[in-house]
Amino acid sequence: MSWLSDLWKGPPANYARRPLTISPALIPAGAIILTSTSTRNLISWLIREVTRARVSHSILYTGGPRLGTIEAEMAGVKEDSIKSWLNDKTTMAWVWVYTREGGLRDDQRTKIVSYARGCLGKSYDISEFLGFALGDPEGCAGQEICSRLTTEAYLEPAIQTSAKSPAETAPGDQMRWFQEHPDEWTLIAVQNVKP
């Protein structure tokens, strides 16, 4: 299980050397934010272990005056401000921000954000989350998990964020896709949020 011991070494070496920090004002609307939390968070740890990834959560940045985000978490799909969790130094460990190489057109951004906003209030799909643990993710209609939400939002303007179907995509699958397709995706920020 060497991959498990590598989880807390931070981002890949070629990214960790970049002096990048997160400035919400510079993040374009439509960016995908991938995060990992501290070892005290059992859900995050379980997702990372099962999916063999460094990240456990996927968030859509909607921007605007509120510096908004839309995410699916255990309490359901909600819209919040990036500041609310970026300042949470009790659990947040690493944050990676990816955007489309060359940016998004306005019509693409509108479709992505509109799709995500249409999911607000949906409940979290605990069966799909457990399905990852059992190796058979199968979602329930009308419910969401974080990576399916961001993957499906990007499919609205036909932009791929994973090699897998939305129901089979974990946050780690998105990170692998972004890293394997640098001509399509750009890492614009990496930050260790821990003091």
C-alpha positions in Angstrom: 0.0 0.0 0.0 2.7 2.5 -0.9 0.1 4.7 -2.5 -1.5 5.2 0.9 1.7 6.4 2.5 2.1 8.9 -0.4 -1.3 10.6 0.3 0.1 13.2 2.7 3.2 14.2 0.8 1.1 16.9 -0.9 0.7 17.5 -4.6 2.9 15.9 -7.2 6.5 17.2 -7.1 6.2 19.1 -10.4 3.4 21.1 -8.9 4.6 21.5 -5.3 7.6 23.6 -6.5 5.3 26.2 -8.1 4.8 29.3 -5.8 1.0 29.2 -6.3 -1.5 30.4 -3.7 -5.2 30.8 -4.0 -6.5 34.3 -4.7 -10.3 33.9 -5.2 -10.4 37.1 -7.3 -8.1 35.4 -9.8 -10.1 32.1 -10.1 -12.3 32.1 -13.2 -16.0 31.1 -12.8 -16.3 27.4 -13.8 -13.0 26.3 -12.3 -13.0 22.9 -10.6 -11.5 22.9 -7.1 -10.2 19.5 -5.8 -9.5 19.2 -2.1 -8.2 16.8 0.6 -8.8 17.1 4.3 -7.0 16.2 7.4 -6.6 12.6 8.6 -9.2 13.4 11.2 -12.0 13.4 8.6 -13.0 9.7 8.2 -15.1 10.3 5.0 -12.3 12.1 3.2 -9.8 9.4 4.3 -12.2 6.6 3.1 -12.7 8.2 -0.3 -9.0 8.7 -0.8 -8.2 5.1 0.3 -10.9 3.5 -1.8 -10.2 5.6 -4.9 -6.4 5.5 -4.3 -6.2 9.3 -4.8 -4.8 12.4 -3.1 -8.1 14.2 -3.3 -11.5 13.4 -1.8 -13.8 16.3 -2.9 -14.7 18.2 -6.0 -16.2 21.7 -6.0 -17.4 24.0 -8.8 -16.4 27.6 -8.4 -19.1 29.9 -9.6 -17.4 33.2 -8.8 -19.3 36.5 -8.8 -19.5 39.0 -6.0 -20.0 36.2 -3.4 -17.0 34.2 -4.7 -19.4 31.4 -4.8 -19.0 27.6 -4.9 -21.4 24.8 -5.5 -20.7 21.4 -3.9 -22.4 18.2 -3.0 -21.7 17.2 0.6 -23.3 14.9 3.1 -25.9 17.6 3.9 -26.8 17.8 0.2 -26.0 20.2 -2.7 -25.4 23.7 -1.5 -24.0 27.1 -2.7 -21.6 28.8 -0.5 -18.6 31.2 -0.6 -15.1 30.0 -1.2 -14.0 32.0 1.9 -16.1 29.7 4.2 -14.0 26.6 3.6 -10.8 28.2 2.4 -10.4 29.7 5.9 -11.3 26.4 7.6 -7.8 25.4 8.8 -9.2 22.8 11.2 -9.8 20.2 8.4 -8.7 21.4 5.0 -5.2 20.2 4.1 -4.6 20.7 0.3 -6.5 22.6 -2.4 -5.9 22.3 -6.2 -7.7 24.6 -8.6 -8.0 23.6 -12.3 -9.4 25.5 -15.2 -9.8 24.9 -18.9 -6.7 25.8 -20.9 -7.6 28.9 -22.8 -10.6 29.5 -20.5 -14.3 28.9 -21.0 -16.5 30.8 -23.4 -19.4 32.7 -21.8 -22.0 30.2 -23.1 -20.0 27.2 -21.7 -19.6 28.9 -18.3 -23.3 29.7 -18.2 -24.3 26.1 -19.0 -22.0 24.7 -16.4 -23.1 27.0 -13.6 -26.8 26.8 -14.5 -26.6 23.0 -14.4 -25.0 23.1 -11.0 -27.5 25.6 -9.7 -30.3 23.4 -10.9 -29.0 20.7 -8.5 -29.2 22.9 -5.4 -31.2 21.2 -2.7 -30.7 17.7 -4.0 -29.7 15.2 -1.4 -26.3 13.5 -1.1 -26.2 10.0 -2.8 -24.9 7.9 0.1 -25.6 4.7 -2.0 -23.2 5.9 -4.7 -20.6 6.9 -2.0 -20.9 3.4 -0.5 -20.8 1.9 -4.0 -17.2 3.3 -4.5 -16.2 1.4 -1.3 -17.7 -1.8 -2.7 -16.3 -1.2 -6.2 -19.8 -0.8 -7.8 -20.8 2.9 -7.9 -24.4 3.2 -9.0 -26.1 6.5 -8.4 -29.7 7.2 -7.4 -31.8 9.4 -9.6 -32.3 12.9 -8.1 -29.3 12.7 -5.8 -25.7 13.8 -6.2 -22.1 13.3 -5.1 -19.4 15.9 -5.5 -17.6 14.5 -8.5 -20.7 13.5 -10.4 -22.1 17.0 -9.9 -19.0 18.7 -11.4 -18.6 16.1 -14.1 -22.2 16.4 -15.3 -22.1 20.2 -15.1 -19.1 20.1 -17.5 -20.9 17.7 -19.8 -23.6 20.3 -20.4 -21.3 22.1 -22.9 -19.7 18.7 -23.8 -16.4 19.1 -21.9 -14.9 16.0 -20.5 -13.5 15.9 -16.9 -12.8 12.2 -16.6 -12.3 9.0 -18.6 -15.2 7.5 -16.7 -18.9 8.0 -16.7 -20.2 10.6 -14.2 -21.6 7.9 -12.0 -18.2 6.2 -11.8 -16.1 9.4 -11.5 -14.3 10.1 -8.2 -12.4 13.3 -7.4 -9.2 11.4 -8.0 -10.3 10.4 -11.5 -10.8 14.1 -12.3 -7.3 15.0 -11.0 -5.7 12.2 -13.1 -7.6 13.4 -16.2 -6.5 17.0 -15.6 -2.9 15.9 -15.1 -2.9 13.6 -18.2 -4.4 16.3 -20.4 -2.4 19.5 -19.8 -3.2 20.7 -23.2 -6.9 20.9 -22.1 -6.6 21.7 -18.3 -4.4 24.1 -16.4 -3.5 23.9 -12.7 -3.8 27.5 -11.7 -3.3 27.2 -7.9 -2.1 24.8 -5.3 -2.2 25.6 -1.6 -1.5 23.9 1.6 -4.2 25.4 3.8 -2.7 24.0 7.0 -0.8 26.7 9.0 
